[in-house]
């Protein structure tokens, strides 16, 4: 759970969905900040450009109205930037937020997560975790009864599982972890023989043996494409947690091809963690030795 949450709000459905998700991911007593990034080039119906002062005033009024409509105890902040995603990125860094929450694009199908390419590119490398709410989440939101985790035994996968355990301990959730073995994993395990399907089955079996050592988790390993298999998992859970790519600066989120795919197709909220696991997360996932601003 998170203690300093920055929620991107734009006066549309996506912003309201983000508020709903941010509240569910907040720990007791957390600071929630509703943020609006306004940019240049706003035009009135007659083509008259809106001044920066008018933009800021409109931004503040919108945030106050959204806060009241959501009934959330939150600070508000608005800032100018040419790109909303980059503006949120910089605000999160300045405010030392531990989570950025955004809603889905208006192009998203109801119940699906979809963030635009510009927002995705701007948030890549963000200094904290990122959560994406699917379109319509405000109306359809319910508690995290089942939490899905993309797990592969790596430090990033262990961090994702630790976060799931943390949320589950507060929400009484079940955890469903999925280890996807791809053809690339088979290649890295050993030279691919003529009977590579048998080699893939053996690798899946070894992964399942490791998963059996994880206490209190429903877990399975399958052979297939990570994007497709994790997307199927997202269709049957209430939150999907992913670790970040295993390279890049610590404390930052890096979206790989699988994460990018899921932010286009997932049927539940996506929570992407930064590269470094918190100390509590590392302790919670230790395996047995036998397993290798304006406020108001």
C-alpha positions as CSV (number, residue, x, y, z in Angstrom):
1,X,0.0,0.0,0.0
2,X,1.1,3.5,-0.7
3,X,1.5,6.6,1.5
4,X,2.1,9.5,-0.9
5,X,-0.1,9.2,-4.0
6,X,-0.3,11.5,-7.0
7,X,-3.5,11.1,-9.1
8,X,-3.7,12.6,-12.6
9,X,-7.1,14.3,-13.1
10,X,-8.3,16.0,-16.2
11,X,-12.0,16.5,-15.6
12,X,-12.9,13.5,-17.7
13,X,-13.9,9.9,-16.9
14,X,-10.2,8.8,-16.8
15,X,-9.5,11.2,-14.0
16,X,-12.4,10.0,-11.9
17,X,-11.4,6.3,-12.5
18,X,-7.9,7.2,-11.3
19,X,-9.2,8.8,-8.1
20,X,-11.2,5.6,-7.4
21,X,-8.2,3.4,-7.9
22,X,-5.9,5.7,-5.9
23,X,-8.2,5.5,-2.9
24,X,-8.1,1.7,-2.9
25,X,-4.3,1.6,-3.1
26,X,-3.8,4.1,-0.3
27,X,-2.7,3.0,3.1
28,X,-4.5,4.4,6.2
29,X,-3.5,8.1,6.6
30,X,-2.0,8.3,3.2
31,X,-1.6,11.7,1.5
32,X,-3.5,11.8,-1.8
33,X,-2.9,14.7,-4.2
34,X,-5.1,15.4,-7.2
35,X,-3.0,16.9,-10.0
36,X,-3.9,18.5,-13.3
37,X,-1.3,19.3,-15.9
38,X,-2.5,22.1,-18.2
39,X,-0.7,23.2,-21.4
40,X,-0.3,26.0,-23.9
41,X,-2.6,26.5,-26.8
42,X,-6.0,26.3,-25.2
43,X,-8.5,28.1,-27.4
44,X,-12.0,29.5,-26.7
45,X,-14.7,28.7,-29.1
46,X,-14.0,31.9,-31.1
47,X,-10.3,30.9,-31.5
48,X,-9.0,33.2,-28.8
49,X,-6.0,31.7,-26.9
50,X,-6.6,31.3,-23.2
51,X,-3.9,33.0,-21.0
52,X,-1.9,31.0,-18.6
53,X,-3.6,32.7,-15.7
54,X,-7.0,31.7,-17.0
55,X,-5.8,28.1,-17.6
56,X,-4.5,27.8,-14.1
57,X,-7.7,29.2,-12.6
58,X,-9.8,26.8,-14.7
59,X,-7.5,23.9,-13.6
60,X,-7.9,24.7,-9.9
61,X,-11.7,25.0,-10.2
62,X,-11.9,21.7,-11.9
63,X,-9.8,20.0,-9.3
64,X,-11.9,21.4,-6.4
65,X,-15.0,20.2,-8.2
66,X,-13.6,16.7,-8.8
67,X,-12.4,16.4,-5.2
68,X,-15.9,17.3,-3.9
69,X,-17.6,14.9,-6.3
70,X,-15.4,12.1,-5.3
71,X,-15.7,12.9,-1.6
72,X,-12.0,12.3,-1.1
73,X,-9.7,14.1,1.4
74,X,-7.0,15.2,-0.9
75,X,-4.7,18.1,-1.7
76,X,-4.8,19.6,-5.2
77,X,-2.0,20.9,-7.4
78,X,-1.9,22.2,-10.9
79,X,1.1,22.8,-13.1
80,X,1.9,23.8,-16.7
81,X,3.7,21.3,-19.0
82,X,3.5,20.6,-22.7
83,X,3.0,16.8,-22.0
84,X,0.6,15.6,-19.2
85,X,2.6,12.4,-18.6
86,X,5.9,14.2,-18.3
87,X,4.3,16.8,-16.0
88,X,3.1,14.1,-13.7
89,X,6.5,12.5,-13.8
90,X,8.2,15.7,-12.7
91,X,5.6,16.5,-10.0
92,X,6.0,13.0,-8.6
93,X,9.7,13.5,-8.4
94,X,9.4,16.9,-6.7
95,X,6.8,15.7,-4.2
96,X,8.6,12.4,-3.5
97,X,5.4,10.5,-4.4
98,X,5.5,6.7,-4.1
99,X,2.7,6.1,-6.6
100,X,1.3,7.8,-9.7
101,X,-2.2,6.9,-10.7
102,X,-3.7,7.6,-14.2
103,X,-6.9,6.7,-15.9
104,X,-7.4,5.2,-19.3
105,X,-7.7,7.0,-22.6
106,X,-11.2,7.9,-24.0
107,X,-10.3,5.4,-26.8
108,X,-10.3,2.5,-24.3
109,X,-13.1,0.0,-24.4
110,X,-15.3,0.0,-21.3
111,X,-13.5,-2.0,-18.6
112,X,-10.2,-2.0,-20.3
113,X,-6.9,-0.2,-19.5
114,X,-5.4,1.9,-22.2
115,X,-3.0,4.8,-21.9
116,X,-1.9,6.9,-24.9
117,X,1.5,6.5,-26.4
118,X,2.6,10.0,-25.3
119,X,1.6,9.4,-21.7
120,X,3.2,6.0,-21.7
121,X,6.5,7.4,-23.1
122,X,6.5,10.3,-20.6
123,X,5.9,8.0,-17.6
124,X,8.5,5.6,-18.7
125,X,11.4,6.0,-16.2
126,X,9.0,7.5,-13.6
127,X,10.5,7.8,-10.0
128,X,7.8,5.7,-8.4
129,X,5.2,3.0,-9.0
130,X,2.5,3.6,-11.6
131,X,-1.1,2.4,-11.6
132,X,-3.5,2.5,-14.5
133,X,-7.3,2.3,-13.9
134,X,-9.4,0.8,-16.7
135,X,-12.1,2.9,-18.3
136,X,-15.3,3.0,-16.2
137,X,-13.6,1.8,-13.0
138,X,-15.5,4.4,-11.0
139,X,-18.7,2.6,-11.5
140,X,-17.4,-1.0,-11.6
141,X,-14.8,-0.8,-8.9
142,X,-14.9,-3.4,-6.1
143,X,-12.5,-4.6,-3.5
144,X,-9.3,-6.5,-4.4
145,X,-10.7,-9.9,-3.8
146,X,-8.1,-11.6,-6.0
147,X,-4.7,-10.0,-6.8
148,X,-2.7,-11.3,-9.7
149,X,1.1,-11.3,-9.9
150,X,3.5,-11.7,-12.8
151,X,6.2,-13.8,-11.1
152,X,9.4,-15.4,-12.4
153,X,11.6,-15.7,-9.4
154,X,13.6,-12.6,-10.2
155,X,14.1,-9.7,-7.7
156,X,11.4,-7.8,-9.7
157,X,9.0,-10.7,-9.5
158,X,9.7,-11.0,-5.8
159,X,9.0,-7.3,-5.3
160,X,5.6,-7.7,-7.1
161,X,4.7,-10.6,-4.9
162,X,5.7,-8.7,-1.8
163,X,3.5,-5.8,-2.7
164,X,0.6,-8.3,-3.4
165,X,1.2,-9.8,0.1
166,X,1.1,-6.3,1.7
167,X,-2.2,-5.4,0.0
168,X,-3.7,-8.8,0.7
169,X,-2.9,-8.6,4.4
170,X,-5.0,-5.4,4.6
171,X,-7.8,-6.4,2.2
172,X,-8.1,-10.1,2.9
173,X,-7.3,-10.8,-0.7
174,X,-6.3,-14.1,-2.4
175,X,-3.1,-14.0,-4.4
176,X,-2.7,-15.7,-7.8
177,X,0.8,-15.8,-9.2
178,X,1.6,-16.8,-12.7
179,X,5.1,-17.8,-14.0
180,X,5.1,-17.7,-17.8
181,X,7.8,-19.7,-19.5
182,X,8.5,-18.5,-23.0
183,X,10.5,-19.9,-25.9
184,X,13.2,-17.4,-25.0
185,X,13.4,-19.0,-21.5
186,X,13.8,-22.4,-23.0
187,X,16.7,-21.1,-25.2
188,X,18.4,-19.6,-22.2
189,X,18.0,-22.8,-20.1
190,X,19.7,-25.0,-22.7
191,X,20.2,-25.3,-26.4
192,X,16.9,-26.1,-28.0
193,X,16.8,-29.8,-29.0
194,X,14.6,-31.2,-31.8
195,X,12.0,-32.1,-29.1
196,X,11.9,-28.6,-27.7
197,X,8.3,-29.0,-26.5
198,X,9.6,-31.6,-24.1
199,X,12.3,-29.3,-22.9
200,X,9.7,-26.6,-22.4
201,X,7.5,-29.0,-20.3
202,X,10.5,-29.8,-18.2
203,X,11.3,-26.2,-17.5
204,X,7.6,-25.5,-16.6
205,X,7.8,-28.4,-14.2
206,X,10.9,-27.0,-12.4
207,X,9.2,-23.6,-12.2
208,X,6.1,-25.2,-10.6
209,X,8.3,-26.9,-8.0
210,X,9.7,-23.5,-7.0
211,X,6.2,-22.0,-6.9
212,X,5.1,-24.8,-4.5
213,X,7.4,-23.3,-1.9
214,X,5.6,-19.9,-1.8
215,X,3.3,-20.0,1.1
216,X,-0.3,-18.7,1.0
217,X,-0.2,-18.2,-2.8
218,X,-2.2,-19.9,-5.6
219,X,0.5,-20.2,-8.2
220,X,1.0,-21.9,-11.6
221,X,3.5,-22.0,-14.4
222,X,2.6,-22.2,-18.0
223,X,4.3,-22.2,-21.4
224,X,3.3,-19.4,-23.8
225,X,3.6,-15.8,-24.6
226,X,4.0,-13.6,-21.5
227,X,1.8,-10.8,-22.9
228,X,-1.1,-13.1,-23.8
229,X,-0.9,-15.3,-20.7
230,X,-0.7,-12.3,-18.3
231,X,-3.6,-10.6,-20.2
232,X,-5.7,-13.7,-19.5
233,X,-4.8,-13.5,-15.8
234,X,-5.8,-9.8,-15.8
235,X,-9.3,-10.9,-17.0
236,X,-9.9,-12.9,-13.9
237,X,-8.3,-10.9,-11.1
238,X,-9.1,-7.5,-9.5
239,X,-5.6,-6.1,-9.7
240,X,-2.5,-7.2,-11.6
241,X,0.9,-6.3,-10.2
242,X,4.1,-6.4,-12.3
243,X,7.7,-5.8,-11.5
244,X,9.7,-3.4,-13.7
245,X,12.3,-4.2,-16.3
246,X,15.5,-5.5,-14.8
247,X,17.7,-2.6,-16.1
248,X,17.8,1.1,-15.7
249,X,18.3,3.3,-12.7
250,X,17.0,2.0,-9.3
251,X,13.8,3.5,-7.9
252,X,12.4,4.0,-11.5
253,X,9.8,2.3,-13.5
254,X,10.7,0.9,-17.0
255,X,8.0,-0.5,-19.2
256,X,8.9,-3.4,-21.3
257,X,7.0,-4.9,-24.2
258,X,4.8,-7.0,-21.9
259,X,3.9,-4.0,-19.7
260,X,3.2,-1.9,-22.7
261,X,0.9,-4.6,-24.1
262,X,-1.0,-4.9,-20.8
263,X,-1.6,-1.1,-20.5
264,X,-3.4,-1.5,-23.9
265,X,-5.4,-4.7,-23.2
266,X,-5.8,-5.5,-19.5
267,X,-9.2,-6.0,-18.1
268,X,-8.3,-4.9,-14.6
269,X,-6.1,-2.2,-12.9
270,X,-2.4,-2.5,-13.6
271,X,0.2,-1.7,-10.9
272,X,3.8,-1.5,-12.2
273,X,6.5,-1.3,-9.5
274,X,9.9,0.5,-9.8
275,X,13.1,-1.4,-10.1
276,X,14.2,-1.5,-6.5
277,X,12.2,-3.5,-3.9
278,X,11.7,-1.8,-0.6
279,X,13.5,-3.4,2.4
280,X,10.2,-4.8,3.7
281,X,9.5,-6.3,0.3
282,X,12.8,-8.1,0.1
283,X,12.2,-9.6,3.6
284,X,8.7,-10.7,2.7
285,X,9.9,-12.6,-0.3
286,X,13.0,-14.4,0.9
287,X,12.8,-17.9,-0.4
288,X,14.1,-21.0,1.5
289,X,17.8,-21.7,1.1
290,X,16.9,-24.7,-1.1
291,X,15.5,-22.3,-3.8
292,X,18.0,-20.5,-5.8
293,X,1.6,22.8,-5.2
294,X,-1.9,24.3,-4.3
295,X,-3.6,22.7,-1.4
296,X,-7.0,23.0,0.2
